Amino acid sequence: LPLVAGVSYRRDLGLLYVPDLGSDMVRLLKMHEDGGLEELEGMCFRNLAGAGGSGGGPRHMALHPLLDMCYCLHELGSVISAVAMKGGRLTRVLQQGLVRT
């Protein structure tokens, strides 16, 4: 994985969400009981930042402690996205720029 700064783990689903700045996507990996990891093909998320067809450079992700939500910081796009998490899938519901113009 080219430029990964960290991962977010959903223990209840056994899923790792991996923001990958280098590939401009959030990857999804399944953790098996033996500790092995499997990248779930077709389950990566592009364009969470919604900026010009790119992902905006997802760099960091934080899971909400109570809701099925996460927050993704996009380094290249200078935005933060609020993202709904349903069955492993991510859907952007809100976005806020971090730089005033």
LOROKOL-384816 format. One record per residue: residue number from 0; x, y negated, z negated of N, C-alpha, C, O in turn. Coordinates in steps of 0.2 Angstrom, whole numbers, plus 2048, in hexadecimal, padded with zeros to 3 digits. Each point is the difference from the previous one (the first is absolute). Example, Ala and Ser with C-alpha at 12.3 -4.5 7.8 and 13.67 -1.06 7.14 Angstrom:
REM LOROKOL-384816
NODE | 0 | 842 | 81C | 7D9 | 7FC | 7FA | 800 | 804 | 7FA | 800 | 805 | 801 | 7FD;
NODE | 1 | 7F9 | 7FA | 807 | 804 | 7FA | 7FF | 7FC | 7FB | 7FD | 803 | 7FA | 7FF;
This chain:
REM LOROKOL-384816
NODE | 0 | 804 | 806 | 800 | 7FC | 7FA | 800 | 804 | 7FA | 800 | 804 | 7FF | 7FB;
NODE | 1 | 7FC | 7FD | 80A | 805 | 7FA | 801 | 800 | 7FB | 7FB | 806 | 800 | 7FD;
NODE | 2 | 7F5 | 7FD | 801 | 801 | 7FA | 7FB | 7FA | 801 | 7FA | 7FC | 7FC | 801;
NODE | 3 | 805 | 808 | 7FB | 7FB | 802 | 7FB | 803 | 7FD | 7F9 | 806 | 801 | 7FE;
NODE | 4 | 7F6 | 7FA | 7FF | 802 | 7FD | 7F9 | 7FD | 804 | 7FA | 803 | 7FF | 7FB;
NODE | 5 | 7F8 | 805 | 807 | 7FD | 803 | 7FA | 7FA | 804 | 803 | 7FE | 800 | 805;
NODE | 6 | 7FE | 804 | 7F6 | 7FA | 804 | 802 | 7FB | 7FF | 7FA | 802 | 7FE | 7FB;
NODE | 7 | 7F8 | 803 | 807 | 7FA | 800 | 7FB | 7FD | 807 | 801 | 7FF | 802 | 805;
NODE | 8 | 800 | 800 | 7F5 | 7FE | 807 | 7FF | 7F9 | 801 | 7FD | 7FE | 7FD | 7FB;
NODE | 9 | 7FD | 806 | 809 | 7F9 | 801 | 7FD | 800 | 807 | 7FE | 800 | 805 | 804;
NODE | 10 | 801 | 7FC | 7F5 | 800 | 807 | 7FD | 7FA | 804 | 801 | 800 | 806 | 802;
NODE | 11 | 7FA | 7F7 | 7FE | 7FA | 803 | 801 | 7FF | 803 | 807 | 7FD | 805 | 801;
NODE | 12 | 806 | 7F8 | 804 | 800 | 803 | 807 | 807 | 803 | 802 | 800 | 803 | 805;
NODE | 13 | 805 | 7FD | 7F7 | 806 | 802 | 802 | 803 | 7FD | 806 | 804 | 803 | 804;
NODE | 14 | 7FB | 7F7 | 7FD | 802 | 7FC | 805 | 805 | 7FA | 7FF | 7FF | 7FD | 7FB;
NODE | 15 | 806 | 803 | 809 | 805 | 7FA | 7FF | 7FF | 7FB | 806 | 800 | 802 | 806;
NODE | 16 | 7FF | 7F8 | 7F9 | 800 | 7FB | 805 | 806 | 7FC | 800 | 803 | 7FE | 7FB;
NODE | 17 | 800 | 802 | 80B | 807 | 7FE | 801 | 800 | 7FA | 805 | 800 | 801 | 806;
NODE | 18 | 801 | 7F9 | 7F7 | 801 | 7FA | 805 | 807 | 800 | 803 | 805 | 801 | 7FC;
NODE | 19 | 7FB | 7FF | 80A | 806 | 801 | 804 | 801 | 7FA | 805 | 7FD | 7FF | 805;
NODE | 20 | 807 | 7FC | 7F8 | 801 | 7FA | 804 | 803 | 801 | 807 | 7FE | 7FD | 805;
NODE | 21 | 807 | 808 | 7FB | 803 | 802 | 806 | 7FC | 802 | 806 | 801 | 7FF | 806;
NODE | 22 | 7FA | 805 | 7F8 | 7FB | 803 | 805 | 7FA | 7FC | 800 | 7FB | 801 | 804;
NODE | 23 | 804 | 7FA | 7F8 | 7FA | 7FB | 800 | 7FA | 804 | 7FF | 7FB | 7FF | 804;
NODE | 24 | 805 | 805 | 7F7 | 7FA | 804 | 7FE | 800 | 803 | 7F9 | 805 | 7FF | 7FD;
NODE | 25 | 7F5 | 803 | 801 | 800 | 803 | 7F9 | 7FF | 808 | 802 | 7FB | 802 | 803;
NODE | 26 | 80A | 802 | 7FB | 800 | 807 | 801 | 7FC | 803 | 7FA | 800 | 7FE | 7FB;
NODE | 27 | 7FD | 808 | 807 | 7FC | 804 | 7FB | 804 | 807 | 7FF | 800 | 803 | 805;
NODE | 28 | 802 | 7FF | 7F5 | 803 | 806 | 7FF | 7FC | 804 | 7FB | 7FD | 7FD | 7FB;
NODE | 29 | 802 | 80A | 805 | 7FD | 804 | 7FC | 805 | 803 | 7FB | 805 | 803 | 803;
NODE | 30 | 7FA | 7FD | 7F7 | 805 | 804 | 7FB | 7FD | 806 | 7FE | 7FA | 801 | 7FE;
NODE | 31 | 809 | 805 | 804 | 7FE | 806 | 7FE | 802 | 802 | 7F9 | 804 | 7FD | 7FD;
NODE | 32 | 7F9 | 808 | 800 | 801 | 802 | 7FA | 807 | 802 | 7FE | 802 | 7FF | 7FA;
NODE | 33 | 802 | 803 | 80B | 807 | 802 | 7FF | 804 | 7FA | 800 | 806 | 801 | 800;
NODE | 34 | 7F7 | 7F9 | 801 | 804 | 7FA | 801 | 802 | 7FE | 807 | 803 | 7FB | 801;
NODE | 35 | 7FC | 809 | 804 | 801 | 7FF | 807 | 7FC | 7FB | 802 | 7FA | 7FF | 7FE;
NODE | 36 | 808 | 7FD | 807 | 7FD | 7FA | 804 | 7FE | 802 | 807 | 805 | 803 | 803;
NODE | 37 | 7F6 | 7FB | 7FF | 7FE | 801 | 807 | 7FD | 7FA | 803 | 7FB | 7FD | 7FD;
NODE | 38 | 808 | 800 | 808 | 7FD | 7FA | 803 | 7FA | 802 | 804 | 800 | 805 | 804;
NODE | 39 | 7FA | 7F8 | 7FB | 7FA | 801 | 803 | 800 | 7FD | 807 | 7FF | 7FA | 800;
NODE | 40 | 802 | 809 | 805 | 800 | 7FE | 807 | 7F9 | 7FC | 801 | 7FB | 803 | 7FE;
NODE | 41 | 805 | 7F8 | 806 | 7FA | 7FC | 801 | 7FD | 7FD | 7FA | 7FA | 7FD | 801;
NODE | 42 | 809 | 803 | 7FA | 7FE | 7FC | 7FA | 804 | 7FB | 7FE | 801 | 7FE | 7FA;
NODE | 43 | 802 | 7FE | 80A | 804 | 7FA | 7FF | 7FC | 7FA | 802 | 7FB | 801 | 804;
NODE | 44 | 806 | 7FA | 7F9 | 7FC | 7FA | 800 | 804 | 7FA | 803 | 804 | 7FE | 7FD;
NODE | 45 | 7FA | 800 | 809 | 803 | 7FA | 803 | 7FB | 7FA | 800 | 7FA | 801 | 7FF;
NODE | 46 | 808 | 7FA | 801 | 7FC | 7FA | 801 | 7FC | 7FE | 7FA | 7FA | 7FD | 800;
NODE | 47 | 808 | 805 | 7FA | 7FD | 7FE | 7FA | 800 | 7F9 | 7FF | 7FB | 7FD | 7FD;
NODE | 48 | 80A | 7FF | 805 | 800 | 7F9 | 800 | 7FC | 7FC | 805 | 7FE | 7FB | 7FF;
NODE | 49 | 800 | 809 | 806 | 7FC | 7FD | 805 | 803 | 7FA | 804 | 7FC | 7FC | 803;
NODE | 50 | 80A | 804 | 7FD | 803 | 7FA | 803 | 803 | 802 | 807 | 805 | 803 | 801;
NODE | 51 | 7F8 | 7FB | 805 | 802 | 801 | 806 | 802 | 807 | 802 | 804 | 801 | 804;
NODE | 52 | 7F8 | 804 | 7FA | 801 | 807 | 802 | 806 | 803 | 7FC | 802 | 806 | 802;
NODE | 53 | 801 | 7F6 | 7FA | 806 | 804 | 7FC | 7FD | 801 | 7F9 | 7FB | 7FD | 7FD;
NODE | 54 | 809 | 807 | 7FF | 7FF | 801 | 7F9 | 802 | 7FA | 7FB | 7FF | 801 | 7FA;
NODE | 55 | 805 | 7FB | 809 | 802 | 7FA | 7FC | 806 | 802 | 7FB | 802 | 7FC | 7FC;
NODE | 56 | 801 | 80A | 805 | 805 | 802 | 7FC | 7FE | 802 | 7F9 | 803 | 7FD | 7FB;
NODE | 57 | 7F9 | 809 | 804 | 7FE | 802 | 7F9 | 807 | 801 | 7FC | 804 | 804 | 802;
NODE | 58 | 7FC | 7F9 | 7F8 | 806 | 801 | 7FC | 7FF | 803 | 7F9 | 804 | 805 | 7FE;
NODE | 59 | 7F7 | 7F9 | 7FF | 7FE | 802 | 7F9 | 7F9 | 802 | 800 | 7FC | 7FC | 803;
NODE | 60 | 802 | 808 | 7F8 | 7F9 | 802 | 7FF | 7FF | 802 | 7F9 | 804 | 803 | 7FD;
NODE | 61 | 7F6 | 7FA | 801 | 7FE | 801 | 7F9 | 7F9 | 803 | 800 | 7FC | 7FD | 803;
NODE | 62 | 803 | 808 | 7F9 | 7F9 | 803 | 7FF | 7FC | 7FD | 7FA | 803 | 7FE | 7FB;
NODE | 63 | 7F7 | 801 | 807 | 7FC | 7FD | 7FA | 7FF | 805 | 7FB | 7FF | 806 | 802;
NODE | 64 | 801 | 7F8 | 7F8 | 7FF | 806 | 7FA | 7F9 | 803 | 800 | 800 | 805 | 7FD;
NODE | 65 | 7FB | 7F7 | 805 | 7F9 | 803 | 7FF | 7FC | 801 | 806 | 7FC | 805 | 801;
NODE | 66 | 806 | 7F7 | 804 | 7FC | 800 | 807 | 804 | 804 | 805 | 806 | 801 | 7FF;
NODE | 67 | 7F6 | 801 | 806 | 803 | 804 | 806 | 803 | 7FA | 804 | 7FE | 800 | 806;
NODE | 68 | 807 | 7FC | 7F8 | 802 | 7FB | 804 | 808 | 800 | 7FF | 803 | 802 | 7FB;
NODE | 69 | 800 | 7FB | 80A | 807 | 7FE | 7FF | 802 | 7F9 | 803 | 7FC | 7FE | 803;
NODE | 70 | 80A | 800 | 7FC | 802 | 7FA | 802 | 807 | 801 | 804 | 804 | 803 | 7FD;
NODE | 71 | 7FC | 7FA | 809 | 806 | 801 | 804 | 803 | 7F9 | 801 | 7FD | 7FC | 803;
NODE | 72 | 809 | 803 | 7FC | 804 | 7FA | 801 | 804 | 802 | 807 | 804 | 804 | 801;
NODE | 73 | 7FA | 7F7 | 804 | 803 | 801 | 807 | 806 | 7FA | 800 | 7FF | 7FA | 801;
NODE | 74 | 807 | 809 | 7FF | 806 | 7FB | 800 | 801 | 7FC | 806 | 801 | 7FA | 7FF;
NODE | 75 | 7FE | 809 | 807 | 801 | 7FC | 806 | 7FA | 7FC | 801 | 801 | 7FA | 803;
NODE | 76 | 7F9 | 807 | 7FC | 7FA | 7FC | 801 | 7FF | 7FB | 7FA | 7FB | 7FC | 801;
NODE | 77 | 808 | 805 | 7FA | 7FF | 7FC | 7FA | 7F9 | 7FF | 7FE | 7FD | 7FB | 7FF;
NODE | 78 | 800 | 80B | 801 | 7F9 | 801 | 7FD | 7FF | 806 | 7FB | 804 | 804 | 800;
NODE | 79 | 7F7 | 7FB | 7FC | 7FE | 806 | 7FC | 7F9 | 802 | 802 | 7FC | 7FC | 801;
NODE | 80 | 803 | 80B | 7FF | 7FA | 803 | 802 | 7FD | 804 | 7FA | 803 | 803 | 7FD;
NODE | 81 | 7F6 | 7FC | 802 | 7FD | 804 | 7FC | 7FD | 806 | 804 | 7FD | 7FE | 805;
NODE | 82 | 804 | 808 | 7F9 | 7FE | 806 | 804 | 7FC | 805 | 7FD | 802 | 802 | 7FA;
NODE | 83 | 7F9 | 800 | 809 | 7FB | 805 | 7FD | 803 | 807 | 801 | 803 | 801 | 806;
NODE | 84 | 7FD | 803 | 7F5 | 803 | 807 | 801 | 7FA | 805 | 800 | 7FD | 801 | 7FA;
NODE | 85 | 801 | 802 | 80B | 7FB | 805 | 800 | 803 | 807 | 803 | 801 | 800 | 806;
NODE | 86 | 7FF | 805 | 7F6 | 803 | 806 | 802 | 806 | 800 | 803 | 801 | 804 | 805;
NODE | 87 | 804 | 7F8 | 7F9 | 806 | 800 | 803 | 801 | 7FA | 805 | 805 | 7FE | 802;
NODE | 88 | 7F5 | 800 | 801 | 800 | 7FB | 805 | 801 | 7F9 | 7FD | 7FD | 7FF | 7FB;
NODE | 89 | 806 | 7FD | 809 | 801 | 7F9 | 7FE | 7FC | 7FB | 805 | 800 | 801 | 806;
NODE | 90 | 7FC | 7FA | 7F7 | 7FC | 7FC | 804 | 801 | 7F9 | 7FD | 7FF | 7FF | 7FA;
NODE | 91 | 804 | 7FC | 80A | 801 | 7F9 | 7FD | 7F9 | 7FD | 7FF | 7FC | 800 | 805;
NODE | 92 | 803 | 7FD | 7F5 | 7FA | 7FD | 7FF | 801 | 7F8 | 7FF | 7FB | 7FC | 801;
NODE | 93 | 80B | 802 | 7FD | 802 | 7F9 | 7FF | 807 | 7FF | 801 | 804 | 804 | 7FF;
NODE | 94 | 7FE | 7F6 | 804 | 806 | 7FE | 801 | 802 | 7F9 | 7FE | 7FB | 7FB | 801;
NODE | 95 | 80B | 803 | 7FC | 801 | 7F9 | 7FE | 807 | 7FF | 802 | 805 | 804 | 7FF;
NODE | 96 | 7FC | 7F6 | 805 | 807 | 7FE | 801 | 804 | 7FE | 7FA | 7FD | 7FD | 7FB;
NODE | 97 | 809 | 804 | 805 | 804 | 7FE | 7FA | 804 | 7F9 | 801 | 803 | 7FD | 7FC;
NODE | 98 | 7FD | 801 | 80B | 803 | 7FA | 801 | 7FB | 7FB | 803 | 7FC | 801 | 804;
NODE | 99 | 804 | 7F9 | 7F9 | 7FC | 7FB | 802 | 803 | 7FC | 806 | 806 | 7FF | 800;
NODE | 100 | 7F6 | 800 | 805 | 802 | 7FC | 806 | 7FD | 7F9 | 800 | 801 | 7FC | 805;
